[in-house]
Amino acid sequence: MLYTPMPWEIVFPEEVQSEDQLFFTIEGRLCQIRRGADGWPRIERLISTDPQDYLQPTWSPRQPLITW
């Protein structure tokens, strides 16, 4: 439960996805993807509840998704 005098729109802003920044589920992991300057999609952010995912270099930020 959340008690706040702030308006609903400020507490829970509507997420806007731009063309260069999208969310995808890859191998069961939610990732925020952004197209790099070279044109390849790259991982911008990993959203996972498994701490082991953050230790794998495959899911680190700025990794290109060449095999994807």
PyMOL Python script that loads the backbone (N, CA, C, O; Angstrom):
from pymol import cmd

cmd.read_pdbstr("""\
ATOM      1  N   MET A   1       0.840  -1.154   0.000  1.00  0.00           N
ATOM      2  CA  MET A   1       0.000   0.000   0.000  1.00  0.00           C
ATOM      3  C   MET A   1       0.898   1.233   0.000  1.00  0.00           C
ATOM      4  O   MET A   1       1.917   1.269   0.689  1.00  0.00           O
ATOM      5  N   LEU A   2       0.523   2.206  -0.751  1.00  0.00           N
ATOM      6  CA  LEU A   2       1.323   3.419  -0.891  1.00  0.00           C
ATOM      7  C   LEU A   2       0.468   4.635  -0.543  1.00  0.00           C
ATOM      8  O   LEU A   2      -0.567   4.881  -1.164  1.00  0.00           O
ATOM      9  N   TYR A   3       0.909   5.380   0.445  1.00  0.00           N
ATOM     10  CA  TYR A   3       0.234   6.617   0.835  1.00  0.00           C
ATOM     11  C   TYR A   3       1.124   7.778   0.440  1.00  0.00           C
ATOM     12  O   TYR A   3       2.241   7.908   0.940  1.00  0.00           O
ATOM     13  N   THR A   4       0.638   8.617  -0.450  1.00  0.00           N
ATOM     14  CA  THR A   4       1.420   9.747  -0.904  1.00  0.00           C
ATOM     15  C   THR A   4       0.495  10.873  -1.371  1.00  0.00           C
ATOM     16  O   THR A   4      -0.580  10.605  -1.909  1.00  0.00           O
ATOM     17  N   PRO A   5       0.900  12.121  -1.171  1.00  0.00           N
ATOM     18  CA  PRO A   5       0.096  13.233  -1.687  1.00  0.00           C
ATOM     19  C   PRO A   5       0.376  13.511  -3.170  1.00  0.00           C
ATOM     20  O   PRO A   5      -0.268  14.364  -3.780  1.00  0.00           O
ATOM     21  N   MET A   6       1.344  12.781  -3.740  1.00  0.00           N
ATOM     22  CA  MET A   6       1.720  12.995  -5.140  1.00  0.00           C
ATOM     23  C   MET A   6       0.638  12.436  -6.073  1.00  0.00           C
ATOM     24  O   MET A   6       0.000  11.437  -5.741  1.00  0.00           O
ATOM     25  N   PRO A   7       0.428  13.059  -7.217  1.00  0.00           N
ATOM     26  CA  PRO A   7      -0.537  12.533  -8.187  1.00  0.00           C
ATOM     27  C   PRO A   7      -0.088  11.182  -8.745  1.00  0.00           C
ATOM     28  O   PRO A   7       1.105  10.884  -8.805  1.00  0.00           O
ATOM     29  N   TRP A   8      -1.039  10.396  -9.140  1.00  0.00           N
ATOM     30  CA  TRP A   8      -0.810   9.051  -9.693  1.00  0.00           C
ATOM     31  C   TRP A   8       0.174   9.092 -10.866  1.00  0.00           C
ATOM     32  O   TRP A   8       1.032   8.216 -10.981  1.00  0.00           O
ATOM     33  N   GLU A   9       0.062  10.084 -11.722  1.00  0.00           N
ATOM     34  CA  GLU A   9       0.909  10.176 -12.918  1.00  0.00           C
ATOM     35  C   GLU A   9       2.376  10.393 -12.581  1.00  0.00           C
ATOM     36  O   GLU A   9       3.253   9.976 -13.338  1.00  0.00           O
ATOM     37  N   ILE A  10       2.653  11.040 -11.453  1.00  0.00           N
ATOM     38  CA  ILE A  10       4.042  11.273 -11.056  1.00  0.00           C
ATOM     39  C   ILE A  10       4.624  10.027 -10.391  1.00  0.00           C
ATOM     40  O   ILE A  10       5.785   9.688 -10.622  1.00  0.00           O
ATOM     41  N   VAL A  11       3.837   9.354  -9.579  1.00  0.00           N
ATOM     42  CA  VAL A  11       4.326   8.157  -8.891  1.00  0.00           C
ATOM     43  C   VAL A  11       4.521   7.016  -9.876  1.00  0.00           C
ATOM     44  O   VAL A  11       5.519   6.298  -9.800  1.00  0.00           O
ATOM     45  N   PHE A  12       3.588   6.837 -10.795  1.00  0.00           N
ATOM     46  CA  PHE A  12       3.657   5.758 -11.781  1.00  0.00           C
ATOM     47  C   PHE A  12       3.612   6.362 -13.184  1.00  0.00           C
ATOM     48  O   PHE A  12       2.560   6.355 -13.824  1.00  0.00           O
ATOM     49  N   PRO A  13       4.740   6.884 -13.670  1.00  0.00           N
ATOM     50  CA  PRO A  13       4.732   7.490 -15.003  1.00  0.00           C
ATOM     51  C   PRO A  13       4.529   6.434 -16.075  1.00  0.00           C
ATOM     52  O   PRO A  13       4.951   5.287 -15.927  1.00  0.00           O
ATOM     53  N   GLU A  14       3.894   6.828 -17.130  1.00  0.00           N
ATOM     54  CA  GLU A  14       3.667   5.924 -18.242  1.00  0.00           C
ATOM     55  C   GLU A  14       4.983   5.739 -18.993  1.00  0.00           C
ATOM     56  O   GLU A  14       5.611   6.711 -19.413  1.00  0.00           O
ATOM     57  N   GLU A  15       5.391   4.484 -19.154  1.00  0.00           N
ATOM     58  CA  GLU A  15       6.658   4.230 -19.848  1.00  0.00           C
ATOM     59  C   GLU A  15       6.471   4.402 -21.342  1.00  0.00           C
ATOM     60  O   GLU A  15       5.524   3.890 -21.939  1.00  0.00           O
ATOM     61  N   VAL A  16       7.384   5.122 -21.914  1.00  0.00           N
ATOM     62  CA  VAL A  16       7.354   5.351 -23.352  1.00  0.00           C
ATOM     63  C   VAL A  16       8.546   4.646 -23.966  1.00  0.00           C
ATOM     64  O   VAL A  16       9.691   4.867 -23.573  1.00  0.00           O
ATOM     65  N   GLN A  17       8.256   3.785 -24.947  1.00  0.00           N
ATOM     66  CA  GLN A  17       9.339   3.095 -25.637  1.00  0.00           C
ATOM     67  C   GLN A  17       9.637   3.829 -26.932  1.00  0.00           C
ATOM     68  O   GLN A  17       8.753   4.041 -27.763  1.00  0.00           O
ATOM     69  N   SER A  18      10.881   4.208 -27.087  1.00  0.00           N
ATOM     70  CA  SER A  18      11.273   4.799 -28.355  1.00  0.00           C
ATOM     71  C   SER A  18      11.773   3.688 -29.264  1.00  0.00           C
ATOM     72  O   SER A  18      11.995   2.558 -28.830  1.00  0.00           O
ATOM     73  N   GLU A  19      11.942   4.030 -30.524  1.00  0.00           N
ATOM     74  CA  GLU A  19      12.379   3.019 -31.483  1.00  0.00           C
ATOM     75  C   GLU A  19      13.769   2.499 -31.192  1.00  0.00           C
ATOM     76  O   GLU A  19      14.070   1.343 -31.490  1.00  0.00           O
ATOM     77  N   ASP A  20      14.621   3.328 -30.617  1.00  0.00           N
ATOM     78  CA  ASP A  20      15.986   2.895 -30.368  1.00  0.00           C
ATOM     79  C   ASP A  20      16.149   2.248 -28.996  1.00  0.00           C
ATOM     80  O   ASP A  20      17.247   1.816 -28.646  1.00  0.00           O
ATOM     81  N   GLN A  21      15.073   2.177 -28.217  1.00  0.00           N
ATOM     82  CA  GLN A  21      15.155   1.608 -26.876  1.00  0.00           C
ATOM     83  C   GLN A  21      13.910   0.749 -26.635  1.00  0.00           C
ATOM     84  O   GLN A  21      12.819   1.278 -26.421  1.00  0.00           O
ATOM     85  N   LEU A  22      14.078  -0.577 -26.669  1.00  0.00           N
ATOM     86  CA  LEU A  22      12.961  -1.502 -26.551  1.00  0.00           C
ATOM     87  C   LEU A  22      13.239  -2.541 -25.477  1.00  0.00           C
ATOM     88  O   LEU A  22      14.388  -2.759 -25.093  1.00  0.00           O
ATOM     89  N   PHE A  23      12.179  -3.182 -24.996  1.00  0.00           N
ATOM     90  CA  PHE A  23      12.305  -4.261 -24.023  1.00  0.00           C
ATOM     91  C   PHE A  23      11.979  -5.579 -24.714  1.00  0.00           C
ATOM     92  O   PHE A  23      10.963  -5.702 -25.398  1.00  0.00           O
ATOM     93  N   PHE A  24      12.863  -6.568 -24.524  1.00  0.00           N
ATOM     94  CA  PHE A  24      12.663  -7.894 -25.085  1.00  0.00           C
ATOM     95  C   PHE A  24      12.985  -8.945 -24.034  1.00  0.00           C
ATOM     96  O   PHE A  24      13.801  -8.713 -23.142  1.00  0.00           O
ATOM     97  N   THR A  25      12.350 -10.086 -24.141  1.00  0.00           N
ATOM     98  CA  THR A  25      12.693 -11.234 -23.315  1.00  0.00           C
ATOM     99  C   THR A  25      13.590 -12.132 -24.149  1.00  0.00           C
ATOM    100  O   THR A  25      13.174 -12.648 -25.187  1.00  0.00           O
ATOM    101  N   ILE A  26      14.817 -12.317 -23.693  1.00  0.00           N
ATOM    102  CA  ILE A  26      15.800 -13.126 -24.405  1.00  0.00           C
ATOM    103  C   ILE A  26      16.243 -14.243 -23.474  1.00  0.00           C
ATOM    104  O   ILE A  26      16.782 -13.992 -22.396  1.00  0.00           O
ATOM    105  N   GLU A  27      16.013 -15.472 -23.899  1.00  0.00           N
ATOM    106  CA  GLU A  27      16.360 -16.657 -23.107  1.00  0.00           C
ATOM    107  C   GLU A  27      15.775 -16.561 -21.697  1.00  0.00           C
ATOM    108  O   GLU A  27      16.425 -16.948 -20.726  1.00  0.00           O
ATOM    109  N   GLY A  28      14.559 -16.051 -21.587  1.00  0.00           N
ATOM    110  CA  GLY A  28      13.878 -15.967 -20.312  1.00  0.00           C
ATOM    111  C   GLY A  28      14.285 -14.791 -19.440  1.00  0.00           C
ATOM    112  O   GLY A  28      13.863 -14.706 -18.287  1.00  0.00           O
ATOM    113  N   ARG A  29      15.094 -13.884 -19.966  1.00  0.00           N
ATOM    114  CA  ARG A  29      15.541 -12.719 -19.207  1.00  0.00           C
ATOM    115  C   ARG A  29      15.025 -11.458 -19.879  1.00  0.00           C
ATOM    116  O   ARG A  29      15.124 -11.311 -21.097  1.00  0.00           O
ATOM    117  N   LEU A  30      14.475 -10.548 -19.082  1.00  0.00           N
ATOM    118  CA  LEU A  30      13.986  -9.288 -19.624  1.00  0.00           C
ATOM    119  C   LEU A  30      15.164  -8.338 -19.796  1.00  0.00           C
ATOM    120  O   LEU A  30      15.907  -8.080 -18.848  1.00  0.00           O
ATOM    121  N   CYS A  31      15.329  -7.822 -21.005  1.00  0.00           N
ATOM    122  CA  CYS A  31      16.449  -6.937 -21.314  1.00  0.00           C
ATOM    123  C   CYS A  31      15.938  -5.672 -21.982  1.00  0.00           C
ATOM    124  O   CYS A  31      15.005  -5.706 -22.784  1.00  0.00           O
ATOM    125  N   GLN A  32      16.561  -4.569 -21.639  1.00  0.00           N
ATOM    126  CA  GLN A  32      16.312  -3.319 -22.342  1.00  0.00           C
ATOM    127  C   GLN A  32      17.382  -3.227 -23.413  1.00  0.00           C
ATOM    128  O   GLN A  32      18.574  -3.291 -23.112  1.00  0.00           O
ATOM    129  N   ILE A  33      16.966  -3.079 -24.650  1.00  0.00           N
ATOM    130  CA  ILE A  33      17.872  -3.114 -25.796  1.00  0.00           C
ATOM    131  C   ILE A  33      17.904  -1.737 -26.450  1.00  0.00           C
ATOM    132  O   ILE A  33      16.877  -1.069 -26.568  1.00  0.00           O
ATOM    133  N   ARG A  34      19.084  -1.329 -26.868  1.00  0.00           N
ATOM    134  CA  ARG A  34      19.241  -0.071 -27.598  1.00  0.00           C
ATOM    135  C   ARG A  34      20.143  -0.330 -28.795  1.00  0.00           C
ATOM    136  O   ARG A  34      21.124  -1.066 -28.692  1.00  0.00           O
ATOM    137  N   ARG A  35      19.814   0.267 -29.917  1.00  0.00           N
ATOM    138  CA  ARG A  35      20.634   0.114 -31.121  1.00  0.00           C
ATOM    139  C   ARG A  35      21.848   1.019 -30.992  1.00  0.00           C
ATOM    140  O   ARG A  35      21.722   2.220 -30.755  1.00  0.00           O
ATOM    141  N   GLY A  36      23.026   0.427 -31.151  1.00  0.00           N
ATOM    142  CA  GLY A  36      24.267   1.174 -31.027  1.00  0.00           C
ATOM    143  C   GLY A  36      24.561   2.003 -32.262  1.00  0.00           C
ATOM    144  O   GLY A  36      23.824   1.953 -33.246  1.00  0.00           O
ATOM    145  N   ALA A  37      25.642   2.765 -32.205  1.00  0.00           N
ATOM    146  CA  ALA A  37      26.035   3.612 -33.330  1.00  0.00           C
ATOM    147  C   ALA A  37      26.412   2.785 -34.555  1.00  0.00           C
ATOM    148  O   ALA A  37      26.305   3.247 -35.691  1.00  0.00           O
ATOM    149  N   ASP A  38      26.860   1.540 -34.303  1.00  0.00           N
ATOM    150  CA  ASP A  38      27.235   0.664 -35.411  1.00  0.00           C
ATOM    151  C   ASP A  38      26.034  -0.065 -36.012  1.00  0.00           C
ATOM    152  O   ASP A  38      26.185  -0.807 -36.982  1.00  0.00           O
ATOM    153  N   GLY A  39      24.844   0.140 -35.444  1.00  0.00           N
ATOM    154  CA  GLY A  39      23.643  -0.488 -35.982  1.00  0.00           C
ATOM    155  C   GLY A  39      23.233  -1.774 -35.302  1.00  0.00           C
ATOM    156  O   GLY A  39      22.103  -2.227 -35.485  1.00  0.00           O
ATOM    157  N   TRP A  40      24.124  -2.382 -34.516  1.00  0.00           N
ATOM    158  CA  TRP A  40      23.810  -3.625 -33.833  1.00  0.00           C
ATOM    159  C   TRP A  40      23.041  -3.345 -32.542  1.00  0.00           C
ATOM    160  O   TRP A  40      23.338  -2.380 -31.837  1.00  0.00           O
ATOM    161  N   PRO A  41      22.053  -4.188 -32.233  1.00  0.00           N
ATOM    162  CA  PRO A  41      21.365  -4.016 -30.947  1.00  0.00           C
ATOM    163  C   PRO A  41      22.294  -4.401 -29.804  1.00  0.00           C
ATOM    164  O   PRO A  41      23.042  -5.374 -29.904  1.00  0.00           O
ATOM    165  N   ARG A  42      22.245  -3.639 -28.726  1.00  0.00           N
ATOM    166  CA  ARG A  42      23.090  -3.888 -27.567  1.00  0.00           C
ATOM    167  C   ARG A  42      22.240  -3.892 -26.304  1.00  0.00           C
ATOM    168  O   ARG A  42      21.212  -3.219 -26.226  1.00  0.00           O
ATOM    169  N   ILE A  43      22.688  -4.662 -25.321  1.00  0.00           N
ATOM    170  CA  ILE A  43      21.996  -4.716 -24.041  1.00  0.00           C
ATOM    171  C   ILE A  43      22.255  -3.411 -23.295  1.00  0.00           C
ATOM    172  O   ILE A  43      23.404  -3.039 -23.056  1.00  0.00           O
ATOM    173  N   GLU A  44      21.191  -2.731 -22.937  1.00  0.00           N
ATOM    174  CA  GLU A  44      21.304  -1.502 -22.156  1.00  0.00           C
ATOM    175  C   GLU A  44      21.148  -1.814 -20.675  1.00  0.00           C
ATOM    176  O   GLU A  44      21.854  -1.258 -19.834  1.00  0.00           O
ATOM    177  N   ARG A  45      20.197  -2.728 -20.361  1.00  0.00           N
ATOM    178  CA  ARG A  45      19.912  -3.043 -18.960  1.00  0.00           C
ATOM    179  C   ARG A  45      19.321  -4.434 -18.886  1.00  0.00           C
ATOM    180  O   ARG A  45      18.505  -4.813 -19.726  1.00  0.00           O
ATOM    181  N   LEU A  46      19.725  -5.190 -17.893  1.00  0.00           N
ATOM    182  CA  LEU A  46      19.172  -6.516 -17.608  1.00  0.00           C
ATOM    183  C   LEU A  46      18.259  -6.385 -16.402  1.00  0.00           C
ATOM    184  O   LEU A  46      18.633  -5.786 -15.393  1.00  0.00           O
ATOM    185  N   ILE A  47      17.069  -6.941 -16.506  1.00  0.00           N
ATOM    186  CA  ILE A  47      16.118  -6.917 -15.402  1.00  0.00           C
ATOM    187  C   ILE A  47      15.839  -8.362 -15.026  1.00  0.00           C
ATOM    188  O   ILE A  47      15.099  -9.059 -15.719  1.00  0.00           O
ATOM    189  N   SER A  48      16.433  -8.810 -13.927  1.00  0.00           N
ATOM    190  CA  SER A  48      16.325 -10.208 -13.523  1.00  0.00           C
ATOM    191  C   SER A  48      16.340 -10.308 -12.006  1.00  0.00           C
ATOM    192  O   SER A  48      16.939  -9.475 -11.326  1.00  0.00           O
ATOM    193  N   THR A  49      15.680 -11.332 -11.481  1.00  0.00           N
ATOM    194  CA  THR A  49      15.705 -11.592 -10.045  1.00  0.00           C
ATOM    195  C   THR A  49      16.774 -12.609  -9.675  1.00  0.00           C
ATOM    196  O   THR A  49      16.998 -12.869  -8.493  1.00  0.00           O
ATOM    197  N   ASP A  50      17.432 -13.184 -10.667  1.00  0.00           N
ATOM    198  CA  ASP A  50      18.474 -14.184 -10.425  1.00  0.00           C
ATOM    199  C   ASP A  50      19.838 -13.496 -10.352  1.00  0.00           C
ATOM    200  O   ASP A  50      20.298 -12.956 -11.358  1.00  0.00           O
ATOM    201  N   PRO A  51      20.494 -13.500  -9.197  1.00  0.00           N
ATOM    202  CA  PRO A  51      21.803 -12.840  -9.078  1.00  0.00           C
ATOM    203  C   PRO A  51      22.861 -13.442 -10.004  1.00  0.00           C
ATOM    204  O   PRO A  51      23.795 -12.743 -10.396  1.00  0.00           O
ATOM    205  N   GLN A  52      22.739 -14.697 -10.354  1.00  0.00           N
ATOM    206  CA  GLN A  52      23.717 -15.333 -11.238  1.00  0.00           C
ATOM    207  C   GLN A  52      23.710 -14.728 -12.642  1.00  0.00           C
ATOM    208  O   GLN A  52      24.730 -14.752 -13.331  1.00  0.00           O
ATOM    209  N   ASP A  53      22.574 -14.190 -13.068  1.00  0.00           N
ATOM    210  CA  ASP A  53      22.506 -13.569 -14.393  1.00  0.00           C
ATOM    211  C   ASP A  53      23.446 -12.372 -14.502  1.00  0.00           C
ATOM    212  O   ASP A  53      24.013 -12.117 -15.564  1.00  0.00           O
ATOM    213  N   TYR A  54      23.608 -11.647 -13.411  1.00  0.00           N
ATOM    214  CA  TYR A  54      24.451 -10.446 -13.419  1.00  0.00           C
ATOM    215  C   TYR A  54      25.935 -10.776 -13.419  1.00  0.00           C
ATOM    216  O   TYR A  54      26.758  -9.905 -13.700  1.00  0.00           O
ATOM    217  N   LEU A  55      26.290 -12.013 -13.111  1.00  0.00           N
ATOM    218  CA  LEU A  55      27.688 -12.426 -13.105  1.00  0.00           C
ATOM    219  C   LEU A  55      28.140 -12.952 -14.461  1.00  0.00           C
ATOM    220  O   LEU A  55      29.339 -13.120 -14.682  1.00  0.00           O
ATOM    221  N   GLN A  56      27.218 -13.212 -15.363  1.00  0.00           N
ATOM    222  CA  GLN A  56      27.571 -13.730 -16.682  1.00  0.00           C
ATOM    223  C   GLN A  56      27.914 -12.571 -17.622  1.00  0.00           C
ATOM    224  O   GLN A  56      27.130 -11.631 -17.749  1.00  0.00           O
ATOM    225  N   PRO A  57      29.065 -12.628 -18.274  1.00  0.00           N
ATOM    226  CA  PRO A  57      29.467 -11.537 -19.175  1.00  0.00           C
ATOM    227  C   PRO A  57      28.523 -11.379 -20.370  1.00  0.00           C
ATOM    228  O   PRO A  57      28.467 -10.306 -20.972  1.00  0.00           O
ATOM    229  N   THR A  58      27.790 -12.421 -20.715  1.00  0.00           N
ATOM    230  CA  THR A  58      26.857 -12.355 -21.838  1.00  0.00           C
ATOM    231  C   THR A  58      25.801 -11.280 -21.628  1.00  0.00           C
ATOM    232  O   THR A  58      25.352 -10.654 -22.589  1.00  0.00           O
ATOM    233  N   TRP A  59      25.400 -11.063 -20.379  1.00  0.00           N
ATOM    234  CA  TRP A  59      24.314 -10.138 -20.075  1.00  0.00           C
ATOM    235  C   TRP A  59      24.796  -8.783 -19.567  1.00  0.00           C
ATOM    236  O   TRP A  59      23.992  -8.000 -19.062  1.00  0.00           O
ATOM    237  N   SER A  60      26.073  -8.493 -19.688  1.00  0.00           N
ATOM    238  CA  SER A  60      26.574  -7.211 -19.206  1.00  0.00           C
ATOM    239  C   SER A  60      26.186  -6.090 -20.180  1.00  0.00           C
ATOM    240  O   SER A  60      26.008  -6.344 -21.371  1.00  0.00           O
ATOM    241  N   PRO A  61      26.056  -4.865 -19.688  1.00  0.00           N
ATOM    242  CA  PRO A  61      25.671  -3.738 -20.545  1.00  0.00           C
ATOM    243  C   PRO A  61      26.666  -3.515 -21.676  1.00  0.00           C
ATOM    244  O   PRO A  61      27.863  -3.772 -21.548  1.00  0.00           O
ATOM    245  N   ARG A  62      26.129  -3.033 -22.771  1.00  0.00           N
ATOM    246  CA  ARG A  62      26.866  -2.718 -24.000  1.00  0.00           C
ATOM    247  C   ARG A  62      27.306  -3.946 -24.782  1.00  0.00           C
ATOM    248  O   ARG A  62      28.049  -3.820 -25.755  1.00  0.00           O
ATOM    249  N   GLN A  63      26.861  -5.133 -24.376  1.00  0.00           N
ATOM    250  CA  GLN A  63      27.182  -6.330 -25.139  1.00  0.00           C
ATOM    251  C   GLN A  63      26.336  -6.373 -26.398  1.00  0.00           C
ATOM    252  O   GLN A  63      25.118  -6.212 -26.320  1.00  0.00           O
ATOM    253  N   PRO A  64      26.954  -6.588 -27.566  1.00  0.00           N
ATOM    254  CA  PRO A  64      26.151  -6.676 -28.803  1.00  0.00           C
ATOM    255  C   PRO A  64      25.411  -7.998 -28.859  1.00  0.00           C
ATOM    256  O   PRO A  64      25.903  -9.018 -28.377  1.00  0.00           O
ATOM    257  N   LEU A  65      24.239  -7.975 -29.443  1.00  0.00           N
ATOM    258  CA  LEU A  65      23.428  -9.179 -29.592  1.00  0.00           C
ATOM    259  C   LEU A  65      23.570  -9.699 -31.021  1.00  0.00           C
ATOM    260  O   LEU A  65      22.606  -9.692 -31.786  1.00  0.00           O
ATOM    261  N   ILE A  66      24.754 -10.142 -31.371  1.00  0.00           N
ATOM    262  CA  ILE A  66      25.047 -10.576 -32.731  1.00  0.00           C
ATOM    263  C   ILE A  66      24.336 -11.880 -33.039  1.00  0.00           C
ATOM    264  O   ILE A  66      23.850 -12.070 -34.154  1.00  0.00           O
ATOM    265  N   THR A  67      24.266 -12.777 -32.075  1.00  0.00           N
ATOM    266  CA  THR A  67      23.641 -14.083 -32.314  1.00  0.00           C
ATOM    267  C   THR A  67      22.134 -14.036 -32.187  1.00  0.00           C
ATOM    268  O   THR A  67      21.465 -15.042 -32.420  1.00  0.00           O
ATOM    269  N   TRP A  68      21.589 -12.898 -31.824  1.00  0.00           N
ATOM    270  CA  TRP A  68      20.165 -12.779 -31.564  1.00  0.00           C
ATOM    271  C   TRP A  68      19.400 -12.524 -32.808  1.00  0.00           C
ATOM    272  O   TRP A  68      18.176 -12.398 -32.765  1.00  0.00           O
TER     273      TRP A  68
END
""", "prot")
cmd.dss("prot")
cmd.show_as("cartoon", "prot")
cmd.util.cbc("prot")
cmd.orient("prot")
